[in-house]
Amino acid sequence: MTVRPVVGVFALQGDVREHVRALTACGADAVPVRRPAELDDVDGLVIPGGESTTMSKLSVEFGLYDPIAKRLADGMPVYGSCAGMIMLASTVLDGRPDQRSFGAISMTVRRNAFGRQVDSFEAPVPVAGLAGDDPFHAVFIRAPWVESVGDGVTVLGAIDRAGADGVIAPHVVAVRQGAALATSFHPELTGDLRLHGLFVEMVRAAA
Ligand code: GLN
């Protein structure tokens, strides 16, 4: 078992540095991944927040899309936050027609689902499986939500909140399927390391 697992952070676009810092604090060796060869050395991958349409485009242009898809098909642990969640979905709503996603989690996500008027907000979200009973202080920035999940997907967290349609309803914002974890929100911005800690444990368990 790897003592300090090597966790890559998809680094063609998005808030890479904050994830590197959080992963390092959780006992991983965190390395940015920009080229396909850099993927060979990692035990797990984080896809950060940013802009999923740009991530999709750049990952194809830089030859990273297919190597990542292959590692995911082979069971490499992955954590996607916000745009990263969109990149892991099997179906993306309100995306660009040419936008690609890895389908590592059987879920349909809607981009920018909480509406554009209040496009960023913070809220406490109870997340199953984290140490302690405290809800996670979640930061949402033009966040997606999970509209439906398929077999084998565990819902870890949801929030009661109005969507773009103004209707307050529970919306799924944290899920896990096997070695793939995704959140609509940005734990790397809060100093709460419990989600990164969970992911590093998932990488250790898979190594
Ligand atoms: N709205 C962005 C997208 O569609 C995600 C925003 C974020 O990652 N903070 O990719």
Residues whose N, C-alpha, C, O or C-beta is under 5 A from the ligand:
A	BS01	LIG	G49 G50 E51 S52 T53 S81 C82 A83 R111 N112 I141 R142
